Amino acid sequence: MVMGKHQFLSGAKSGKTAHTKSGRSVRTAKTTERVTGHAGQVEAVMAAAERSGLLEEKSGRIGGRVSPALVKRAKALTGIDTDTDLIEFALANVALEDGFAECFKAARGKVDPDIQLGF
């Protein structure tokens, strides 16, 4: 389920289900919520986590207290309906971090300013 910045999830009573290419599903919101481009990100992150083998076994349990406002906002932005799917997405997002920003910053000033790029 890839959605543009100004598209909405359907308000069907039973909710919708986004599927990754391998068929894994993530339940989405039951009510009409504005999604700001995050639906495609959810699908991409979960597909990458699945390819990486991070979703194979589900025997772990996690618990903690968090702000209801934080959970509500995260669900609204991602379109994810259940706490379990939201936690799984958040953890996968952290686990798959590629360090691009740090590498990009570290490369600053390392390219010879006199290099000919052919433009």
TIVO-2410 file (N, C-alpha, C; in nm, 3 decimals):
# residues 119
REC num residu      c1      c2      c3 atome chaine
REC   1      M   0.085  -0.116   0.000     N      A
REC   1      M   0.000   0.000   0.000    CA      A
REC   1      M   0.090   0.122   0.000     C      A
REC   2      V   0.109   0.183  -0.113     N      A
REC   2      V   0.191   0.303  -0.122    CA      A
REC   2      V   0.097   0.419  -0.147     C      A
REC   3      M   0.106   0.521  -0.065     N      A
REC   3      M   0.015   0.634  -0.075    CA      A
REC   3      M   0.095   0.762  -0.089     C      A
REC   4      G   0.038   0.859  -0.160     N      A
REC   4      G   0.102   0.989  -0.175    CA      A
REC   4      G   0.082   1.073  -0.050     C      A
REC   5      K   0.146   1.190  -0.048     N      A
REC   5      K   0.141   1.274   0.070    CA      A
REC   5      K   0.001   1.318   0.109     C      A
REC   6      H  -0.088   1.332   0.014     N      A
REC   6      H  -0.219   1.388   0.046    CA      A
REC   6      H  -0.330   1.286   0.028     C      A
REC   7      Q  -0.299   1.158   0.036     N      A
REC   7      Q  -0.401   1.057   0.027    CA      A
REC   7      Q  -0.440   1.011   0.166     C      A
REC   8      F  -0.552   0.943   0.175     N      A
REC   8      F  -0.606   0.901   0.303    CA      A
REC   8      F  -0.625   0.751   0.305     C      A
REC   9      L  -0.619   0.694   0.427     N      A
REC   9      L  -0.658   0.555   0.443    CA      A
REC   9      L  -0.811   0.551   0.442     C      A
REC  10      S  -0.866   0.443   0.393     N      A
REC  10      S  -1.010   0.429   0.390    CA      A
REC  10      S  -1.065   0.417   0.532     C      A
REC  11      G  -1.185   0.462   0.553     N      A
REC  11      G  -1.247   0.456   0.684    CA      A
REC  11      G  -1.331   0.332   0.704     C      A
REC  12      A  -1.300   0.223   0.640     N      A
REC  12      A  -1.378   0.100   0.656    CA      A
REC  12      A  -1.377   0.057   0.802     C      A
REC  13      K  -1.490   0.003   0.850     N      A
REC  13      K  -1.503  -0.035   0.989    CA      A
REC  13      K  -1.400  -0.140   1.029     C      A
REC  14      S  -1.370  -0.233   0.943     N      A
REC  14      S  -1.278  -0.340   0.979    CA      A
REC  14      S  -1.133  -0.300   0.959     C      A
REC  15      G  -1.108  -0.181   0.909     N      A
REC  15      G  -0.971  -0.139   0.885    CA      A
REC  15      G  -0.919  -0.195   0.755     C      A
REC  16      K  -0.800  -0.158   0.719     N      A
REC  16      K  -0.736  -0.207   0.597    CA      A
REC  16      K  -0.611  -0.281   0.637     C      A
REC  17      T  -0.558  -0.355   0.543     N      A
REC  17      T  -0.434  -0.427   0.567    CA      A
REC  17      T  -0.337  -0.395   0.457     C      A
REC  18      A  -0.218  -0.350   0.494     N      A
REC  18      A  -0.111  -0.327   0.398    CA      A
REC  18      A  -0.030  -0.455   0.390     C      A
REC  19      H   0.013  -0.492   0.270     N      A
REC  19      H   0.090  -0.614   0.252    CA      A
REC  19      H   0.227  -0.582   0.195     C      A
REC  20      T   0.328  -0.651   0.247     N      A
REC  20      T   0.460  -0.640   0.187    CA      A
REC  20      T   0.463  -0.732   0.068     C      A
REC  21      K   0.567  -0.723  -0.014     N      A
REC  21      K   0.575  -0.806  -0.134    CA      A
REC  21      K   0.575  -0.955  -0.102     C      A
REC  22      S   0.623  -0.993   0.016     N      A
REC  22      S   0.626  -1.135   0.052    CA      A
REC  22      S   0.496  -1.181   0.116     C      A
REC  23      G   0.399  -1.090   0.128     N      A
REC  23      G   0.268  -1.129   0.178    CA      A
REC  23      G   0.245  -1.097   0.324     C      A
REC  24      R   0.346  -1.050   0.397     N      A
REC  24      R   0.328  -1.015   0.538    CA      A
REC  24      R   0.232  -0.898   0.546     C      A
REC  25      S   0.147  -0.896   0.647     N      A
REC  25      S   0.049  -0.789   0.656    CA      A
REC  25      S   0.071  -0.704   0.780     C      A
REC  26      V   0.032  -0.577   0.768     N      A
REC  26      V   0.032  -0.483   0.879    CA      A
REC  26      V  -0.106  -0.421   0.883     C      A
REC  27      R  -0.174  -0.435   0.996     N      A
REC  27      R  -0.309  -0.379   1.007    CA      A
REC  27      R  -0.302  -0.228   1.017     C      A
REC  28      T  -0.394  -0.162   0.946     N      A
REC  28      T  -0.395  -0.017   0.946    CA      A
REC  28      T  -0.520   0.035   1.014     C      A
REC  29      A  -0.527   0.165   1.030     N      A
REC  29      A  -0.631   0.230   1.109    CA      A
REC  29      A  -0.773   0.197   1.065     C      A
REC  30      K  -0.861   0.190   1.164     N      A
REC  30      K  -1.003   0.163   1.138    CA      A
REC  30      K  -1.078   0.290   1.101     C      A
REC  31      T  -1.027   0.403   1.140     N      A
REC  31      T  -1.095   0.530   1.111    CA      A
REC  31      T  -1.016   0.605   1.005     C      A
REC  32      T  -1.083   0.698   0.940     N      A
REC  32      T  -1.015   0.775   0.837    CA      A
REC  32      T  -0.911   0.865   0.902     C      A
REC  33      E  -0.787   0.847   0.863     N      A
REC  33      E  -0.676   0.926   0.916    CA      A
REC  33      E  -0.596   0.978   0.799     C      A
REC  34      R  -0.545   1.097   0.811     N      A
REC  34      R  -0.458   1.152   0.708    CA      A
REC  34      R  -0.320   1.089   0.723     C      A
REC  35      V  -0.266   1.040   0.615     N      A
REC  35      V  -0.134   0.980   0.617    CA      A
REC  35      V  -0.042   1.070   0.537     C      A
REC  36      T   0.070   1.109   0.596     N      A
REC  36      T   0.160   1.204   0.531    CA      A
REC  36      T   0.280   1.135   0.469     C      A
REC  37      G   0.255   1.040   0.382     N      A
REC  37      G   0.363   0.976   0.310    CA      A
REC  37      G   0.430   0.862   0.385     C      A
REC  38      H   0.380   0.824   0.502     N      A
REC  38      H   0.445   0.722   0.582    CA      A
REC  38      H   0.400   0.580   0.549     C      A
REC  39      A   0.288   0.563   0.480     N      A
REC  39      A   0.239   0.429   0.449    CA      A
REC  39      A   0.341   0.351   0.366     C      A
REC  40      G   0.401   0.414   0.269     N      A
REC  40      G   0.504   0.349   0.187    CA      A
REC  40      G   0.627   0.317   0.269     C      A
REC  41      Q   0.659   0.404   0.364     N      A
REC  41      Q   0.774   0.382   0.451    CA      A
REC  41      Q   0.750   0.260   0.539     C      A
REC  42      V   0.630   0.245   0.592     N      A
REC  42      V   0.597   0.129   0.675    CA      A
REC  42      V   0.618   0.002   0.595     C      A
REC  43      E   0.563  -0.001   0.475     N      A
REC  43      E   0.576  -0.119   0.390    CA      A
REC  43      E   0.723  -0.149   0.359     C      A
REC  44      A   0.800  -0.046   0.325     N      A
REC  44      A   0.940  -0.065   0.289    CA      A
REC  44      A   1.023  -0.115   0.408     C      A
REC  45      V   1.001  -0.055   0.525     N      A
REC  45      V   1.076  -0.096   0.644    CA      A
REC  45      V   1.043  -0.239   0.682     C      A
REC  46      M   0.915  -0.273   0.681     N      A
REC  46      M   0.876  -0.409   0.721    CA      A
REC  46      M   0.925  -0.513   0.620     C      A
REC  47      A   0.925  -0.479   0.493     N      A
REC  47      A   0.978  -0.571   0.391    CA      A
REC  47      A   1.128  -0.591   0.410     C      A
REC  48      A   1.201  -0.483   0.439     N      A
REC  48      A   1.345  -0.493   0.462    CA      A
REC  48      A   1.375  -0.573   0.588     C      A
REC  49      A   1.295  -0.554   0.692     N      A
REC  49      A   1.315  -0.629   0.816    CA      A
REC  49      A   1.290  -0.777   0.793     C      A
REC  50      E   1.191  -0.807   0.711     N      A
REC  50      E   1.161  -0.946   0.679    CA      A
REC  50      E   1.275  -1.008   0.599     C      A
REC  51      R   1.325  -0.936   0.498     N      A
REC  51      R   1.438  -0.986   0.418    CA      A
REC  51      R   1.562  -1.009   0.504     C      A
REC  52      S   1.578  -0.927   0.606     N      A
REC  52      S   1.694  -0.937   0.694    CA      A
REC  52      S   1.681  -1.046   0.799     C      A
REC  53      G   1.565  -1.111   0.802     N      A
REC  53      G   1.544  -1.218   0.899    CA      A
REC  53      G   1.505  -1.169   1.037     C      A
REC  54      L   1.471  -1.042   1.050     N      A
REC  54      L   1.439  -0.986   1.181    CA      A
REC  54      L   1.298  -1.021   1.229     C      A
REC  55      L   1.215  -1.075   1.142     N      A
REC  55      L   1.076  -1.102   1.180    CA      A
REC  55      L   1.044  -1.251   1.186     C      A
REC  56      E   1.146  -1.336   1.180     N      A
REC  56      E   1.122  -1.480   1.171    CA      A
REC  56      E   1.056  -1.538   1.295     C      A
REC  57      E   1.109  -1.511   1.412     N      A
REC  57      E   1.057  -1.571   1.535    CA      A
REC  57      E   0.989  -1.463   1.618     C      A
REC  58      K   0.871  -1.494   1.665     N      A
REC  58      K   0.799  -1.397   1.749    CA      A
REC  58      K   0.772  -1.460   1.885     C      A
REC  59      S   0.877  -1.471   1.965     N      A
REC  59      S   0.861  -1.526   2.099    CA      A
REC  59      S   0.896  -1.424   2.207     C      A
REC  60      G   0.952  -1.311   2.166     N      A
REC  60      G   0.989  -1.208   2.263    CA      A
REC  60      G   0.869  -1.123   2.302     C      A
REC  61      R   0.879  -1.063   2.418     N      A
REC  61      R   0.771  -0.976   2.466    CA      A
REC  61      R   0.835  -0.848   2.517     C      A
REC  62      I   0.768  -0.737   2.495     N      A
REC  62      I   0.818  -0.607   2.539    CA      A
REC  62      I   0.704  -0.532   2.605     C      A
REC  63      G   0.736  -0.455   2.705     N      A
REC  63      G   0.633  -0.376   2.773    CA      A
REC  63      G   0.692  -0.247   2.826     C      A
REC  64      G   0.610  -0.150   2.842     N      A
REC  64      G   0.657  -0.024   2.896    CA      A
REC  64      G   0.545   0.078   2.894     C      A
REC  65      R   0.566   0.185   2.965     N      A
REC  65      R   0.467   0.292   2.969    CA      A
REC  65      R   0.509   0.403   2.875     C      A
REC  66      V   0.416   0.445   2.792     N      A
REC  66      V   0.442   0.553   2.697    CA      A
REC  66      V   0.323   0.648   2.696     C      A
REC  67      S   0.345   0.765   2.646     N      A
REC  67      S   0.240   0.866   2.636    CA      A
REC  67      S   0.133   0.821   2.537     C      A
REC  68      P   0.006   0.823   2.577     N      A
REC  68      P  -0.101   0.790   2.483    CA      A
REC  68      P  -0.102   0.883   2.361     C      A
REC  69      A  -0.062   1.010   2.382     N      A
REC  69      A  -0.057   1.105   2.270    CA      A
REC  69      A   0.048   1.062   2.169     C      A
REC  70      L   0.162   1.011   2.217     N      A
REC  70      L   0.267   0.963   2.128    CA      A
REC  70      L   0.219   0.845   2.045     C      A
REC  71      V   0.152   0.751   2.108     N      A
REC  71      V   0.100   0.633   2.038    CA      A
REC  71      V  -0.005   0.675   1.936     C      A
REC  72      K  -0.095   0.763   1.975     N      A
REC  72      K  -0.201   0.809   1.884    CA      A
REC  72      K  -0.142   0.877   1.761     C      A
REC  73      R  -0.044   0.966   1.782     N      A
REC  73      R   0.018   1.037   1.671    CA      A
REC  73      R   0.093   0.939   1.580     C      A
REC  74      A   0.168   0.846   1.639     N      A
REC  74      A   0.243   0.749   1.559    CA      A
REC  74      A   0.149   0.661   1.476     C      A
REC  75      K   0.038   0.620   1.535     N      A
REC  75      K  -0.060   0.539   1.461    CA      A
REC  75      K  -0.122   0.622   1.348     C      A
REC  76      A  -0.154   0.747   1.376     N      A
REC  76      A  -0.215   0.832   1.274    CA      A
REC  76      A  -0.118   0.855   1.158     C      A
REC  77      L   0.009   0.878   1.187     N      A
REC  77      L   0.106   0.906   1.082    CA      A
REC  77      L   0.142   0.783   1.000     C      A
REC  78      T   0.145   0.668   1.064     N      A
REC  78      T   0.184   0.546   0.992    CA      A
REC  78      T   0.066   0.471   0.934     C      A
REC  79      G  -0.052   0.491   0.991     N      A
REC  79      G  -0.168   0.413   0.949    CA      A
REC  79      G  -0.173   0.278   1.015     C      A
REC  80      I  -0.083   0.251   1.106     N      A
REC  80      I  -0.080   0.122   1.177    CA      A
REC  80      I  -0.184   0.125   1.287     C      A
REC  81      D  -0.259   0.016   1.300     N      A
REC  81      D  -0.372   0.011   1.392    CA      A
REC  81      D  -0.337  -0.050   1.527     C      A
REC  82      T  -0.254  -0.152   1.532     N      A
REC  82      T  -0.232  -0.223   1.658    CA      A
REC  82      T  -0.101  -0.181   1.724     C      A
REC  83      D  -0.100  -0.189   1.857     N      A
REC  83      D   0.021  -0.156   1.932    CA      A
REC  83      D   0.136  -0.248   1.893     C      A
REC  84      T   0.107  -0.377   1.877     N      A
REC  84      T   0.211  -0.473   1.841    CA      A
REC  84      T   0.276  -0.438   1.708     C      A
REC  85      D   0.196  -0.409   1.607     N      A
REC  85      D   0.251  -0.373   1.476    CA      A
REC  85      D   0.329  -0.243   1.483     C      A
REC  86      L   0.281  -0.148   1.564     N      A
REC  86      L   0.350  -0.020   1.577    CA      A
REC  86      L   0.486  -0.039   1.643     C      A
REC  87      I   0.492  -0.118   1.749     N      A
REC  87      I   0.619  -0.145   1.816    CA      A
REC  87      I   0.714  -0.217   1.722     C      A
REC  88      E   0.662  -0.315   1.649     N      A
REC  88      E   0.746  -0.390   1.555    CA      A
REC  88      E   0.803  -0.298   1.447     C      A
REC  89      F   0.721  -0.209   1.394     N      A
REC  89      F   0.769  -0.113   1.294    CA      A
REC  89      F   0.875  -0.021   1.353     C      A
REC  90      A   0.851   0.032   1.472     N      A
REC  90      A   0.947   0.123   1.534    CA      A
REC  90      A   1.081   0.054   1.559     C      A
REC  91      L   1.076  -0.068   1.610     N      A
REC  91      L   1.200  -0.142   1.636    CA      A
REC  91      L   1.273  -0.176   1.506     C      A
REC  92      A   1.197  -0.215   1.405     N      A
REC  92      A   1.258  -0.246   1.275    CA      A
REC  92      A   1.323  -0.122   1.217     C      A
REC  93      N   1.259  -0.008   1.232     N      A
REC  93      N   1.313   0.118   1.183    CA      A
REC  93      N   1.449   0.147   1.247     C      A
REC  94      V   1.461   0.123   1.376     N      A
REC  94      V   1.588   0.145   1.446    CA      A
REC  94      V   1.691   0.039   1.407     C      A
REC  95      A   1.648  -0.087   1.401     N      A
REC  95      A   1.739  -0.197   1.372    CA      A
REC  95      A   1.798  -0.188   1.232     C      A
REC  96      L   1.725  -0.129   1.140     N      A
REC  96      L   1.770  -0.121   1.001    CA      A
REC  96      L   1.842   0.009   0.968     C      A
REC  97      E   1.864   0.094   1.067     N      A
REC  97      E   1.932   0.222   1.044    CA      A
REC  97      E   2.066   0.196   0.975     C      A
REC  98      D   2.089   0.267   0.866     N      A
REC  98      D   2.209   0.240   0.786    CA      A
REC  98      D   2.325   0.335   0.813     C      A
REC  99      G   2.305   0.435   0.897     N      A
REC  99      G   2.414   0.527   0.930    CA      A
REC  99      G   2.449   0.624   0.818     C      A
REC 100      F   2.359   0.642   0.721     N      A
REC 100      F   2.387   0.730   0.607    CA      A
REC 100      F   2.424   0.871   0.651     C      A
REC 101      A   2.346   0.927   0.742     N      A
REC 101      A   2.369   1.066   0.784    CA      A
REC 101      A   2.510   1.084   0.841     C      A
REC 102      E   2.552   0.990   0.924     N      A
REC 102      E   2.685   1.000   0.985    CA      A
REC 102      E   2.794   0.987   0.878     C      A
REC 103      C   2.777   0.895   0.785     N      A
REC 103      C   2.875   0.876   0.678    CA      A
REC 103      C   2.881   1.000   0.588     C      A
REC 104      F   2.764   1.057   0.560     N      A
REC 104      F   2.757   1.176   0.476    CA      A
REC 104      F   2.831   1.292   0.543     C      A
REC 105      K   2.806   1.311   0.672     N      A
REC 105      K   2.873   1.419   0.746    CA      A
REC 105      K   3.024   1.394   0.752     C      A
REC 106      A   3.064   1.270   0.770     N      A
REC 106      A   3.207   1.237   0.779    CA      A
REC 106      A   3.280   1.262   0.647     C      A
REC 107      A   3.208   1.253   0.536     N      A
REC 107      A   3.270   1.272   0.404    CA      A
REC 107      A   3.282   1.420   0.367     C      A
REC 108      R   3.220   1.508   0.443     N      A
REC 108      R   3.223   1.651   0.412    CA      A
REC 108      R   3.367   1.703   0.405     C      A
REC 109      G   3.397   1.768   0.295     N      A
REC 109      G   3.528   1.827   0.277    CA      A
REC 109      G   3.636   1.730   0.235     C      A
REC 110      K   3.600   1.606   0.204     N      A
REC 110      K   3.700   1.506   0.167    CA      A
REC 110      K   3.723   1.496   0.017     C      A
REC 111      V   3.636   1.559  -0.062     N      A
REC 111      V   3.650   1.555  -0.207    CA      A
REC 111      V   3.729   1.679  -0.250     C      A
REC 112      D   3.828   1.657  -0.334     N      A
REC 112      D   3.913   1.765  -0.383    CA      A
REC 112      D   3.825   1.869  -0.453     C      A
REC 113      P   3.828   1.995  -0.412     N      A
REC 113      P   3.743   2.097  -0.474    CA      A
REC 113      P   3.779   2.123  -0.621     C      A
REC 114      D   3.895   2.081  -0.665     N      A
REC 114      D   3.936   2.103  -0.805    CA      A
REC 114      D   3.901   1.985  -0.895     C      A
REC 115      I   3.832   1.886  -0.845     N      A
REC 115      I   3.797   1.768  -0.925    CA      A
REC 115      I   3.706   1.809  -1.041     C      A
REC 116      Q   3.730   1.753  -1.159     N      A
REC 116      Q   3.649   1.781  -1.278    CA      A
REC 116      Q   3.538   1.678  -1.286     C      A
REC 117      L   3.413   1.721  -1.275     N      A
REC 117      L   3.299   1.631  -1.276    CA      A
REC 117      L   3.240   1.613  -1.416     C      A
REC 118      G   3.286   1.685  -1.513     N      A
REC 118      G   3.239   1.666  -1.649    CA      A
REC 118      G   3.112   1.742  -1.683     C      A
REC 119      F   3.078   1.842  -1.607     N      A
REC 119      F   2.959   1.922  -1.639    CA      A
REC 119      F   2.998   2.040  -1.723     C      A
***
